[in-house]
Amino acid sequence: MNPKINKTVMNKIAVIGAGSWGTALAKLLADKGENVWLWGHRPEHIEQIQRDHENNRYLPGFLLPDTLKLEKKLEAAVRDADCLIMVVPSHGFRQVFSNLFPFLKTGARLVSAVKGIETGSRQTMTELMVEEAGSRADDFSFGVLSGPSFAKEVADHQPTAVTVAFADIDAARAVQYLFATDYFRAYASTDVIGLEVSGAMKNVIAIAAGISDGLGFGLNTRAALITRGLAEITRMGVAMGARPFTFSGLGGLGDLVLTCTGNLSRNRTVGLKLGKGKKLATALSEMTMVAEGVKTTKSCYNLAHSLKVEMPILEQTYQILYEDKECMQAVRELFQRDLKEELDETLA
């Protein structure tokens, strides 16, 4: 292990959100020997996990270690935690965080593992946490964990690499070390906003990629969507103060490729159903887990307009989801746009 990594001891880690990703992260840390508490918003779900040592609803087939502590009370889960990992959907993030915030230990590292942007405020999850912390914001470190990481494969101990970003590199290194195992590798960064924009927007592009697959288009089309989608993500991120390099890294290109091509991608699955002619309500009703990209499309659409950033794939995806636009019409309009040079997207 690199001696420069901050091996800060964390005596208690609270994982908030017992969906597939929250459970996978809690399992990873508990398997490593950390003192981990997992909270979920439905008591009966937590009771099932506690009884069966398995998350039958969101991560079936993976036995959870006896050392993982299941908790139904939010206060008990987070009290005295040195590290808080938030893994609840973006639309419920603010309420859950505001409810638990009074019980947080001063000095705790607060990590968002959520890939979304709040619809009303158009804030990222770390921005939301800072706002909710108010006058106490300086008492905590706020960061994000993101990258190409399907929960099922992490639970299966398949080699995975992600990025952890905090404004303070020492905090990033501490969390980097916390998650490091012989199959899960974390890289440290200080570009929090870049990692969050990448994580949110890649879900939107994944819906578009799924639509393309559902329409019967091939690899040419998918490759074009990924490449031009990355250009749009980069434009938005740079407009928000992110560093261009972040978008070619694990949390940018890496996560984008995974989500646009992987069969485990919820957002690609939504797009696939839309491309095959299903309405959005029907597509969502057929899914157990949350596809963050649906709500994030609206958030990013409004954010892009407020920033005056041109994002044609985002625009067409929004119109398909929220204005019932025909998928083929959206494709035609994308290809009928004025022809342009392919520029350095950090300057465009």
N, C-alpha and C positions, 0 to 999 in steps of 0.2 A: 504493500500500500504506500502511496506517495506520502512522504513525511510532511509535506506542506498541507495536506488535508487536515482540517480541524476535527480532531476526534473528540469533540465535546460529548460528554456523557449525557444521555437523555434517559431519565429514569422512568418516564411514562409518556407514551404516545397515544393520542386519541384520534381515531379514524371516524369521521362523521359522515355516515351514508353507507348503508349496507346493500347497495346494488352490486353489480358484477365487478366494477373497478374498485370500489371501496373494499369489498371482500378480498379481492386479489391482493391489494396492497397490504391489508391487515394480515393476510396469510403470509405474505412474503416476510414481513417484519417479525411476525410471531415465529415463523420457521427459523428465522435467524437468531431467535432467543431474546428479542426485545419484549418489554412489558407493554402490550398493546390492548387497548380497549376499543371495541367496535360498537357504534350506536346506529340504530335505524329508527325511522319515525313511526313504524307500525309495531307495537309491542308483540302482537301475535307472530310476526315474522321473526323477531329476535328470539322469541321462545322456541320457534321451530329450529332455528340455527343452533341454539343452545342444546336442544334435545337430540338433534341428529348429527351435530358436528359437521354440518354441510348446509350450504345455502341452496336449497332445492329449487328455489324460484329463479335466481339470477346467476348462480354459478354451480350447477349440478355436476356431480361426478368427482368433486374434489373434497377430500377429507380435511377438515380444519383442525389445527393442533389444539390439544386440551388446554394449553396455556393461554389461548386467545380468550379474553374476557368479553362477554356479551353484556351490553347494558341498555336498559330501556329508558333510563332517566338521563337527560342531557347534562344536567349539572354534575352528576356522579361521573359521567364519562370524561368530562373535560377538566374537572377540578384537579389542580396540581400537575397538569400535563405540561411537559417541556416542549412538546411539538404537537400541533394540531393540524390534521390533514383533512381538509374540507372536500368531500366527494358527493355533494348533493347537486341535483340539476340546477342550472343557472336561475330558473324561474322561482325556485324556492330558497335559493342561497341566502338572500338578505334576511329573510325571516328567521331561518335557523341560526345564522350567525349572530343576529341581534339578540336572540334568546339565550345563546350560550356565552356571549361576550362578557357579561358581568362576573362570570365564574373563572375567567382565564387568569392564569398565573403571570405576573409581570415578568417580562423577559422571554416569554414563550415565542417560538418560531411558528408562524402561521402560514401554512402551505395550501394553495389552491391546486387541486388536481382535476379541476373542472374546465372543460373546453367550451366556453360560451360567453356571451355578452348580454347583460341585462337589457330587456326590451325597453322599458320606460326611460331609464337613465342613460342608456348606451354606455355604461361603465363596464370595464373588465372586473373580474372577481377580486383582484387585489385592490383596485381602486375603490370598490364597494366596501371592502373590509376596512380600508383606511378611513373612509368617510364614516362608517359606523363606529369606529374606535374613537373618533373625535379628538378630544383633548388628551386622550391616553395613547394616541397613535405612536408616539415616540417610545412607548414602553415595550413595543413589539417589533419583530422583523416580519415583513410580509414577502412571500415568495410564491413561486409556481413550479409545478412539476409537469412536464409535458414531453411528448415524443411518440414514436411509432410503437404502440404497446396495446395489443388486444388483451383483455383481462384473462381470457381462457388460456392463452399461451404463457402469460406470466404465472398463472396458477400452476401450469404444467412444467414450470421451471425451464422453459425454452429460452435460449439466450436473447436478451432484450437490452437495448440501450436507449436512454432518455436524457433529457436535460433538466437541471434544476437551476432556477434563476432567482436571485435576490439582489437588491441594490447593493448590499454589503457582501462582498465576495467571501468573507469569513463565514457568514451565515449560510451562503450557498454551499460552501465546502463542508460545513457541519452536517447539512441535510444530505449532501452527496454521499458522505461517509455512512450516514445512517442507513441509506438504501442499498449500499454496495454489497453485492454477494458474488459468488462465482458464476452466476448466470444473469445477473441484473446489474448493468453498468450505468452509472450516472455521470454526466459531464456537468461542470459548473459554469455558470454564466451570470452576468449582471444585467442582461437585457430582458427585464421582466415584461415590459410592454410588447416587445417583439415576439416573445414566446407565447404570450396570451393571444395576440392578434392571429398568429399562425394557427394556434390550437382551435380558435373559434372559426376562422374563415375556412379552414380545410374541410370542415363538415359541410359547408355550403357547396364547395366545389365537388365534394363526394356525392352529394345529391344530384348535381348536374351530370357527373360521370355515370351514376346509376341510371339516370334518365336515358343517356346515350346508349348504354347497354340494353336497356329495356326496349328501345326503339330498334334494336338490331344492328346498330353500328359497330364497327370493329375497333381494332387496336390503333389505327391511325387517328380516329376521332378521340379516343380516350387519351392518347399521348398529347394531342393538341389541347384538350381541356386541362390536363395536368399542368402543361407548360404555361399556357396563357392564364390559368387560374393562379399559378404561383406569381405571375407578373402582377395580377390584381392584388393579391395578398401583400406583396412587397410594397406596392404603391400606397396602400392603406397604412401599413405599418410604419413606413418612413414618414408619412404625413403626421403620424402620431408620436414621432420621436424615436422610433426603433432604429437599430443598426441594420443595414442591408445584409450583412453576413449571416445574421440569425436565420434568414429565410432559406439559405442553402444548407442549413444544418438539420439535425435530427427533428427538432420541433417544427421546422418548416417543410422542406422538401421530403424529408423522411416520413413524417406523419401524413403528408398529403398523398404520397404514393401509396402508403399502406391503406389509407381510408378510401381511396378511389379505386383500388384494385382488389382488396381483400373481401372474401365472402362473409367474414364475420362483422363487416362494417354495417352498423345500423343505418347510417345515413345513406350509404350506397343502396341499401335494401329498400329504403323509402323511395329513392329515385327510380330504382328498377321497377317497382310497382307502378309508379306514375307513368313511366315510359311504356308500360304494357297496357295503359289505358285506365287504371284505377284512379278514383278520386282520392284526394289527400286524406279525408276522414276515414275512408275504407282502409287505406294503406296503414294508417296509424292504429286503427282498431285491431289489426291483425298482428301487432307487435306487442311483446311483453315489456321490453325495455325502452327507455327514452332515447329518441333520436334528437340530440341537441341542435342539429343543424336546421331543423324546421323553425324553431323560435329564433335561432341566431340569424337566419336569413333576414328576418324582419329587422332585428337589431342592427345588423351590418348594413342593410339597405338604408336605413335612416341615418346611420353614422356616416356612410359614404357621401350621402347628399349634404350633410352638415359640413363635411370636410371638403366638399367639391372635388371628390376623387372619382375618376371615371372607372367604372367596374361593370362592363357589359355582361359578363357571365352571371354575376350577382344579380344584376337588373333583370335578366330573363328568368333566372331561377325564382326570384321574388314574384314575378308576374305569373309563373306557372303555379306556385304554391298559394298565392293570395288573391290572384285575379282570374283564376281558372283559365289561364291561357293554354292553348293547345301546344303540346311539346314540339311538334314539327314546325309550327309557326315560329316558335322561339329559335329553333335551329336556323331557319331561313333568315330571320332577322339578324342573327349573329354573323352570318356569312354575307349579308348584303350591306354591311357597314362599309364606310369609306375605307379604301385601302391605305395602309400606313407603312412606315419604316418600323423595323424591329429595333427599338432603342434600348439603351441602358435604362431599366425600369426605375432605378434610383434617381434618375434625372428627369424622367418623363412627367 
